[in-house]
Amino acid sequence: MAIDFAGRNVLITGGGSGIGLACAESFAAAGAQIAIAEADEERCAGFAARFPEALVVPCDVTDRADIRKLAERIGEWTGALDVLVNNVGHFLHAKPFDALDDEEIDAIVEINFGQVMRVTRAMLPLLRAAAPGSSIVNITSIEAFRGIPNCAVYGAAKAAVTGLTQSLALELAPAGIRINAVAPETTDTPQVPLDYMIPPENRAHMDKWIPLGRFGHAADSAGAALYLASPLAAWVTGTTVHVDGGALAAAGWMRTPDGQWTVTPMISGNGVSLGG
Ligand SMILES: NC(=O)c1ccc[n+]([C@@H]2O[C@H](COP(=O)([O-])OP(=O)(O)OC[C@H]3O[C@@H](n4cnc5c(N)ncnc54)[C@H](O)[C@@H]3O)[C@@H](O)[C@H]2O)c1
């Protein structure tokens, strides 16, 4: 069965860059009508120039009034929504847990979890209008399934999205609405630019750190989102696809330059530019 989204409407939050943009490209290539909710003005303009048929809603999804307006715009646009991709998220502050202040903690929880609940609830009448067969895809993180030092609140908020995905799968199944998640490992995007995150002296080891030999491309996660929203996944709900090159399975195992497996670090420093 080929994946065909002709005549179907897809809303992607944060569709102006990275994984969200790759989702827009993939769904558009499969024939969907695309809408994005995007906070960055330049990215909105760039997207509108590239996809003149798309609906571009300048919007901050952490702002409740903006979410209400977004739901109105999508309602006027199509009256129903086939696919919602909750893609916005950010680690925001990479520092030890006890160095975070309350405002920073609230902001991390809001951008990774709070707005996902609010956007989903605001779009549910439109998803119900397109049901049965409509679906939600949440972009979480591989960090929802393992610990991440200096990003504890981010990891916890992403794990909360896993819980929401599981419970809502049950609530929405009788209406014929599916909900699943995509959990990427480190993926080269404007938020996680690998040229900066992985210093040159450590890039030589990239092919040894992850079983499939490289970090992620935004299109890797977009492919999983496209599958999960498609009829190919008609019997799939409440679950997560780990788009991680096998990193979670490896759980710390990596290869040495001569091809042996080790759990012993081979690098100096911490290997990334996220702070100690
Ligand atoms: N890149 C990675 O390595 C990686 C790994 C795991 C999970 N993720 C998750 O994937 C998702 C996408 O990440 P990315 O790396 O593509 O990020 P990105 O920063 O490249 O893209 C995010 C987009 O969302 C927009 N945005 C940010 N805040 C917004 C808001 N409040 N309202 C509306 N739009 C907003 C940004 O302008 C940007 O266009 C996030 O949920 C992130 O946590 C990314």
The ligand as a MOL file (V3000), in Angstrom:
LIG
                    3D

  0  0  0     0  0            999 V3000
M  V30 BEGIN CTAB
M  V30 COUNTS 44 48 0 0 0
M  V30 BEGIN ATOM
M  V30 1 N 17.0290 17.6060 17.0870 0
M  V30 2 C 17.1780 16.6580 17.9950 0
M  V30 3 O 18.2910 16.1150 18.2230 0
M  V30 4 C 15.9910 16.1680 18.7830 0
M  V30 5 C 16.1670 15.0120 19.5720 0
M  V30 6 C 15.0920 14.5590 20.3170 0
M  V30 7 C 13.8690 15.2170 20.2680 0
M  V30 8 N 13.7410 16.3320 19.4930 0 CHG=1
M  V30 9 C 12.4240 16.9960 19.4890 0
M  V30 10 O 12.0240 17.2070 18.1480 0
M  V30 11 C 11.1840 18.3660 18.0860 0
M  V30 12 C 11.7000 19.2880 16.9940 0
M  V30 13 O 13.0610 19.6270 17.2960 0
M  V30 14 P 14.0320 20.2800 16.2340 0
M  V30 15 O 15.4000 19.8590 16.6170 0
M  V30 16 O 13.5300 20.0470 14.8530 0 CHG=-1
M  V30 17 O 13.8740 21.8150 16.6550 0
M  V30 18 P 14.0220 23.2050 15.8490 0
M  V30 19 O 14.2970 24.2240 16.9050 0
M  V30 20 O 14.9830 23.0530 14.7290 0
M  V30 21 O 12.5480 23.4250 15.2760 0
M  V30 22 C 11.4940 23.7580 16.1400 0
M  V30 23 C 10.5710 24.7530 15.4520 0
M  V30 24 O 9.5480 25.1130 16.3970 0
M  V30 25 C 9.4090 26.5260 16.4040 0
M  V30 26 N 8.9420 26.9280 17.7360 0
M  V30 27 C 9.6770 26.9710 18.8830 0
M  V30 28 N 8.9170 27.3770 19.9000 0
M  V30 29 C 7.6830 27.5890 19.4050 0
M  V30 30 C 6.4560 28.0040 19.9710 0
M  V30 31 N 6.3690 28.3140 21.2810 0
M  V30 32 N 5.3650 28.1010 19.1830 0
M  V30 33 C 5.4540 27.7980 17.8530 0
M  V30 34 N 6.5880 27.4120 17.2540 0
M  V30 35 C 7.6890 27.2970 18.0250 0
M  V30 36 C 10.8040 27.0570 16.0920 0
M  V30 37 O 10.7500 28.3900 15.5860 0
M  V30 38 C 11.2740 26.0520 15.0520 0
M  V30 39 O 10.8680 26.4390 13.7570 0
M  V30 40 C 11.2060 18.9720 19.4860 0
M  V30 41 O 10.0520 18.5440 20.2070 0
M  V30 42 C 12.4510 18.3830 20.1230 0
M  V30 43 O 12.3950 18.3110 21.5210 0
M  V30 44 C 14.7760 16.8250 18.7540 0
M  V30 END ATOM
M  V30 BEGIN BOND
M  V30 1 1 1 2
M  V30 2 2 2 3
M  V30 3 1 2 4
M  V30 4 1 4 5
M  V30 5 2 4 44
M  V30 6 2 5 6
M  V30 7 1 6 7
M  V30 8 2 7 8
M  V30 9 1 8 9
M  V30 10 1 8 44
M  V30 11 1 9 10
M  V30 12 1 9 42
M  V30 13 1 10 11
M  V30 14 1 11 12
M  V30 15 1 11 40
M  V30 16 1 12 13
M  V30 17 1 13 14
M  V30 18 2 14 15
M  V30 19 1 14 16
M  V30 20 1 14 17
M  V30 21 1 17 18
M  V30 22 2 18 19
M  V30 23 1 18 20
M  V30 24 1 18 21
M  V30 25 1 21 22
M  V30 26 1 22 23
M  V30 27 1 23 24
M  V30 28 1 23 38
M  V30 29 1 24 25
M  V30 30 1 25 26
M  V30 31 1 25 36
M  V30 32 1 26 27
M  V30 33 1 26 35
M  V30 34 2 27 28
M  V30 35 1 28 29
M  V30 36 1 29 30
M  V30 37 2 29 35
M  V30 38 1 30 31
M  V30 39 2 30 32
M  V30 40 1 32 33
M  V30 41 2 33 34
M  V30 42 1 34 35
M  V30 43 1 36 37
M  V30 44 1 36 38
M  V30 45 1 38 39
M  V30 46 1 40 41
M  V30 47 1 40 42
M  V30 48 1 42 43
M  V30 END BOND
M  V30 END CTAB
M  END
